[in-house]
């Protein structure tokens, strides 16, 4: 594991469309704006985080795929993304990751490839790993390398379906491969306080996850969906938007709270149902 107190956070949920990439990009940018050294690792074959930051993944010579294969080191792969007065570093994804499940499966210790690639990296306060919408080898690598997991959840009934599988996967990885892994935050996304169902889902999540549930939901905001098409974070695209306000508030909350070393026990995932 890393030898300094870098927070390595996997942003994971096997369900697509819940705001993983939106959160990875804009939370990384918010923390960079607050003076933190941030690395964003795009390990999703879709390369959504990479393209959303204006980087053409298909034209990159070195990507996270080379990092996982041990054919490049981090400083050869990471590129600086200039925001305004700040910047963050990005490890771009690659379409080649689509074949990674097959190609990397024959490598001994395949679950530890990302962890090993990050072992001697000491110059970041935060590392965020944007995971694919699956629980395959790439997400497994992210969860083995990470010390924390943030779970974005869209505030709809179906968002709760399948969450038990993710919870069970995290428990197994913690028990067998990475005892330091903890669920550190559950984030409600696309929240509309006027919708009864949205409020009910948030209440159910708070009941289940307790203080692991972020108090700041990410409100439904069209600007968050528009900004990636311009290769911009929400702060460069529309800094006055609810999206910018919410992700900055989330970043400040994370810094204020810090990493809670005394994690409370989470209830059974089977209780995550709306009556």
N, C-alpha and C positions, 0 to 999 in steps of 0.2 A: 504494500500500500504506500501512498505518498508519505513522505517523511515530515511534511509540514502540515499546518492546520488549514489546508485547502479544503473547502467544502465541495465535494464531488456529488452532484445531484442528477440522478436520472429522472427525466420527465417521461412517464410511462402510462400507457393504457392501451390494451390491445384493441379497443374500439376506436375506429377512425372518426374524425370530425368533432372531437371533443375539445380541441384547442391546445394540443400538445405543442405544435410548432409555433403557433401564435404566442403561447406562453414562453417557450424557449427563447424566441427572438426578443420579445419586448421586455421580459424580465431581465435578460442579459443586458439589454440596452439601458434599462433603468438603473441597474446596479453600476454599470460603467459611468453613467452620468452622475452617480453619487460617489465617484472616485475609486471604485473597486476595479481590480484587475480581473477581467472575465475572459474565459475561453468557452466557446460554444462548439460542441462536437456534433455534427450531423451524421448520425449512423442509420438514417432512414434511406432505403434505396430510392424512394421517390424524390429525394434531395430537395424537399420543399423549403427547409430552412435556408439552404444554400441559394436557391433561386430567389427566395424572398428577400435576401440581402443583396441582390443584384449581381451575384456571382454565377457564371455559367458553368455548372458542374460538368457538362459534357466536354468542355474545352480545357479543363484543368489537367495538367500533366501529373500532379501528385494529389492524391485524395486520401480519405480515411481508409479506403480499400488497401492502399499501399502500406498504411500504418499498421493495419491488422495483419497483413502478410509479413511484416517485418522487413519490408523493402524500402522503408523510409522512416525517418525519425520525425518527431513532432515539429521541430523548427523548419523542416523541409516542406511540411505540408500546410501548417497554419498560415493564414493570410490575415492582414490587418484590415478591419472594416472601419472606415472613418465615419463617425456620426456627425457631430458638430465640432465641439471643442474636445470631444472624447473619442475613444475608439474601443473596440473589442476585437478579439482574435477569433477566427473561425477555422475549424477543420472541415473542409467541404466534403460533401458526400459524392458518391459515384453511382452511376447506373449499374456498374459491375457488381454492386452489392446484391443485386437480384439473384446472382449465382453464388453468393457467399455461403449459403446454407450447404451447398454441395461441395464447393471448392475448399472451404475451411474445415469441413467436418472431419477430414482425414488428418488434420494437424493435431499432434499430441497437445493436451492442455488447451484445447480450442476455446474453452470457456474463459480463459485468462488472457487472451490476446490483447484486449484493450487495456486491461490493468497493467500488463507488462509494458505496453507502449507508453503509459503515463507514469511509470514508476519513479523516474528521476526528475519529473517536472515539478518545480518548486516556486514558480514565479506568478502564480495566480491566487486570487482570493476565492474565486468561484469557478468551477467547471460544470457546465450544464451539458447533458447528453440528451439530444432529441431522438427518442426511440421510434422505431417503426410501429405501425398498428398491428402488432402480432407478438406472440410470446416465443419466437424462434431463437436461433443462435445469436442474432445480433442484439436483441433485447437482453438475452442471457449475459452477453459480454458486458453490456451497460450496467446491469444489476450487480455483476461481480465486481466491476471496477468502482462502482459508486459506494458512498457511505450513507446516502439518503435517497429517498424516492419522493417526488412530488407527483400526485395523481390529479390531473385535470378531469373534471366531470361536467358534462353538459347537464343543466338542471331540468332534465326530462326523465320520465319513468324508465324508458328503455336504457338510459345511461347506467342504471343500477344493475341491469342484466349483464352477466358476464364478469362483474366486478369480483365476485367470489373466486373466479379462476385466477385473476391477477393476484389477489390476496394470498391464495394458496401457493402460487408460484414464488412469491416473495418469501413466504415462510420456509419453503423448501430450500431456496437459495441461501437464506440466512442460516439455516440449520446445517447444510452440507458444504457450502462453498464460500460464504461471506458473512461471518458472524457479526460484522459491524453494520450490516445493512439494516436500516430502519425506515419506516414510513414517517416522513417528517412533515408532510403537508398534503391536504386534500383541498383542491381549489374548485369552487363552483364557477362555471363559465356560461356565457350567453344567458345571463340572468336578467329576468324582467320581473321586478317586484309586483307588477300589476297582475301577473299570472299566478293563480292559486296553486297550480301544479308546481311551478318553480319554487314557490315558498315552501310547499310541502316536502319537496325533494331536499331542499337545503336543511329543513328542520330534521328530517330523517338522518341525513348525513352527520349533522351536529350531534344528534343523539348517539349515533354509532361511533364516531371518531373522536368525540370530545374535543380537547384542545389542539388536536392535530388538524382540525378543520380551520382553514384560514377564515378570519372574520371578514375579509374583504372579497366579495364576489366580483367577478369580471362581468360588467353589464353588457348586454347585447348592444353592439355598436357597429354600424356598417363600415366605419373607417378602418376597423381592425381587419375587415375582409378586403378592403380596397388597397391598403398600403403595400402588401407584397407585390402587386402588379407593377408598382413603381420602384421596386427594389429598396424600399424604405421601411424603417421601423415606424411605429405609430408616433413617436416623438418628432421625427423629421417630417412625417406626412401631415399630421394634424395635432400639434401639441395641446390644443385646447379641447380635444375630444374627451369623452368619457373613458375611452380605451386608454389614452395616455394617463389620465388621472388615476384610473384604477391600478394600472401596472406600476406606476410610481409609488402609490400608496402601499401596494403589496411589497415592493422592494424595501421601502422604509420599515415596514413591519417586520420583514425577515431580518434586517440588520438590527433592529431593536430587540427582537426576541433572541436572536442568535440560535445556535444549535442547542436544542434541549437534550442534555445527556441522559436525563431520567425519563425515558419514554414510558408512558402508561400503557397498560395492556389494552389491546383493541379487542372488542367483542367478536363473536363469531360472525363470519361473513354471511351466514345463512339468515341473519336477522335483517339484512338489507333488502327489505321489501316494503312496498307501500300497501297499506290495508285497503 
